[in-house]
Amino acid sequence: MTEPIAYLKGEFVPASQCVLPIYDLGIVIGAAVTDFFRTFHQQPYRMEDHARRFYRSCKYARIEPPVDMQQTIAISEKLVAENSKLDPGEELGLVYYMTAGENPIYAGAAGMPDQLTPTYVQHTFPLRFHLWRDVFRHGVHCVTPAPRHWPPQCLSSKIKNRNRLHMWIGEQEAHAIDPKAVPLFLDIQGNVTETGGSNFVIFRDGQVISPNRSNILWGVSLTVLEEILEEMGVPFVEQDIQSYDVVNADEAWLPTTPYCLGPVVRFNGAPIGDGRPGPMWRRVLDRWSEIVGKNIYSETADAVV
């Protein structure tokens, strides 16, 4: 095998052949849901949690998966096993992607065939940890852009979808202020929600506070964080968070799949705590490392190109 394989509409194909037609509804109107997990030691991590969320997203979007969840997991296991052979020392990310199907009748929504067959894709990619090296070494600067988070009254925050143009625009705005900034989106009431690729929590007065789950995509990494904090005896609560709470926090973190937990050290230019990655963040990350049997800090902070 000279290139990775992918799964496309019931077949395993070379990754270079895993392509969608221009009239697929995932492209035409963004009718698509997704999910993503990573490996540790080239073994899937919390794969079942991600797969269950993916199937819940499909149900909400009225997209009927062509295979059941156990078949999905079997496909994922095969992709990870086969693609890991290309580089035995490399960790992989695996993406689930499901669209409403192909619409060759009309390149929009005005005309639809009587029956659609969903397009199901799974593919892997190597995790390039050097991309997040500065996250661990120096911390993240979060900036709140003008575009607001999708209100759950319009589109449920509980599903992982590909309708993210507002996040793309917000990222461009944040990068105009600081090329390395991560956009942190507010809701229409001014409450903190999440970034385009992670949840957001603060650590203050001995407890960790997350935005309410009705307003965010509840990440699998956020669930793991909650489990670790319970084990450590650290209270974990959900409540509305405003900018005032962030700048007055002791620490702030980004729970996310690729590097598990990143420290936020600035918010709209203001330092959080002493403006450096905090000790509680490192305690939690070290415990996470013990659970997965790998030094997560070193994996990212010491990564080379």
N, C-alpha and C positions, 0 to 999 in steps of 0.2 A: 504494500500500500504506500503510494507516494504522496497522497493528499488525504485530508480527513474525509470521512463520509458524513452524510446528513440524511435526514428522513424527510421525504416530500410526498404527500398524497399516497401513502401506502407502500412506498418503495425506498430502499436505501440507495442513495446516489452519491457520486463524487460531489464534494462541497461546491465545486465550481459550477455544477449543473443544478444546484438548488436555487432556482430563480422563479419568480412569479410573473405572469403575463400582465401587461399594462391595464387590463380590464378586470383584474382581481379587485374585489370590493375593499380589501384591506388597503389598497393603493388609492382607489377612486374616491371612497368616502370615509376611509379610516375605520371601517367596520372590522376591528381586530382586537383580540385580547392576547395577553402574553404572560410569561413568568420566566424566572431565571434562578438557577442554583449553581453552586460551585462545588469543587471537590477538595478534599483534604487527603493527602497521600494518594491521589488519583482515585479516591472512592467518593461517591456522591454523599453530600452532607445535607441532611434534612430534606431529602428529595421528596418524600411522601408529603411533607407539609406544603411544599411548593406545588406539587401536583394537585393536591386537594383544593388549594386556592385557585389554581388554574381552572379546574372543573367548575368551581363555584362561579368564577368570572364568565365562563362560557354559558352557564345556565342563565345568568342575569342578562347577558347579551343576546339571548335566544339563538345561540349558535350550538348546534348539536354535534358533539365530537364524533367522528366516525369510528373510534375505538374506545374501549372502556379504560378506566384508570389503571388497572393492572397491566393492560397491554401498553399503555403509555410508559409506565415504569420499566417494563421489559425493553421497550425501544431505547429509553434513556440509558439503561444499563449496557446495552449493546454498543451504543455510540461512545460512551465513556470508555468501555473496555477496548474497543477497536482504535479509537483516536488517541488514547493514551500511549499506544505502542509507538507512535511517531516520535515521542520524546518522553522517555520513562521518568524524567525528573520534573516534568511540567504539570502544573495544576490547570484544570479546565473549568470554564463556565459553560453551562448548557442552557439554551434558550428554547422555551416553548412559544409557539406562535400559531394562532388559529384565526383565520379570516372567515367571513360569511360565505366566501366562494367566488367563482368567476361569473361575470356578467357580460357576455359577448354581444348582447342585444343592443345595449346603449351604454356609453361611457359615463354613467351617472346613476341617479336613482329614479329618473322619470320612467324608465322602462325596465322591467325585471322579468327574467324567465319564470315559468311556473314553479320550478323547483331548483334549489341551489344545493350544491354539494360543498360543504366547508373545505377549505384548504388548510391542511395540517402540516406544520413544519417543526422539526426539531434540528438544531445544529449546535455544535460546540465551537469554542474559540479558546486559545491559550490566554491565561490571565497574566497580563504584563504588569507586575507589581511595581516596577519602577515608576509607572505613571502616578502612583499615589505615595511615593517615597516622602515627598515634602509634607504630606498630610500628617505622617507620624513624627517626622523630624521637627517640624515647625508649627503644625496646627493649621486649621482652616479659618479663612475669613468668610463669614456669611454676610450676604447683602440682600436686602429686600427690594426686589424690582417692582415696577408699577403693575404688571399683570397680576391679577389675583388668582388664587387657587379655585378650581372648579367648585362651585357650591354643590353640596350633596343633593340639593333639591333639583339640580339639573342632570347630574351624572353621579352615581354612587361612588364615593371615595373608596369603597371596599374592594373594587375590582382593579386589576392591573391591566391598563389598556394602552393603546397607542395614540390616543387623542391628546397630543402633547405640544401642539404648536405654541400655546401660551407659555409653556416651559422653555421652549427654544428661544422665544422672544425675550423672556425674562433672563435667560442665560446671556444673551448678547448685551442686554442692558447692564447686567452685573459685571461683565468683562470689560465694558467701557469704563467702569470705575476702577476695577482691579482685575487685570487679566487672569489672575489665579483665584478669584472669588467664586464661591458657590452660591447660587441664588437660593434664598430661603423664602418661600411664598407665604404671604398672609392671606387670610380669607377676607370676605367682603366686610366683616366687622372689625378687621385689624388683628385677629388672632393669628398666632404662628401656626403653620401646618407642617410642611415637609419640604424637602428639596426635590429635584427631579429624579434623584436616584437613591435617596435615603430618608429615613425618619430623622427626627430631631428631638432631643430631650435635654433638660437642664438638671444639674445637681446643685441643690441648695438646701442649707440647714439640715444636712444629713439624709435627705431623701431625693429620689429621682422623680422628675415630673415630665410626663408626656402629654402632648395635646390629646384631646378626647378622640377616641377611636371612630366616632361618627364623622369626623372631619378629615381623616387621613386614611391612606392605605396602610393597614396594620401589617408591618413587615414581619417576616419570619425571624429576621435578626433581632427585631424588637421583642419578639416572644422569647428568644434565647436570652436576651439581656434581662428580661423580667425574671426568668428562671434563675439566672446567676445571682441577681440581687436578692431574691428570696433566700437562696442558699447562704448568702453572706449576711443576711439579717438587715438589709437596707430596704426601707419602705419604697414602694413604687406606686405612684398615684397618677391619675388622669385628671386634668383640668385645663381650662383655657389658659394660654400663655400669651402675654403681650410683650412688646419690645422692652418695656420697663423691666419685666421679669428676666429677660435674657441678659441685659447689660448688668443686672444686679445678681446674677447667678455666680456660684463658686466655680462651676465648670459647665460646659455644654458638650454634647457628643452627637455623632452621626452614626446610628446603627445601620449597617448596609451589608449586602451579601459579599462583595469582593474582598474587603479588608476587615469586616466584622464590626469595628467600632473606631471611629475617628474623632480626635479632639477638635473642638471649635474654640479658637482663642480670641477672635474678634467678631464683632457684630456691628455692621454699618460703621466701621472705623473705630469703634470703642472697644477697649480691651475687656475680655471676660476674665475675671479673677486677676491674676498677675500677667495675663497675656501670653502664657505658655501652657503647653499640654500639662494637665493637672495630675496629681498623684492618685486620685480616685479612679480616673480613667485608666491609668496603667495597672492598678490593682485588678480592675474588672477584666482588662485585656489579658493579663497574665493568667487569670482563672480560666478564661475562654481558651487560652492556649493549652492549659492542662487538660481540658475536656476533649479537645480535638487531637492532642498528642503532637502539637507542632508549635514552634515559637512564632506566633502571628506577628509580633513586633518586628522580629528580625526578618521575617519573610518579606515585609514591605519596606521597613526603614533601611535595610541593607541590600535591597534589590539592585541589580545591575542591568544595564541595557543589553 
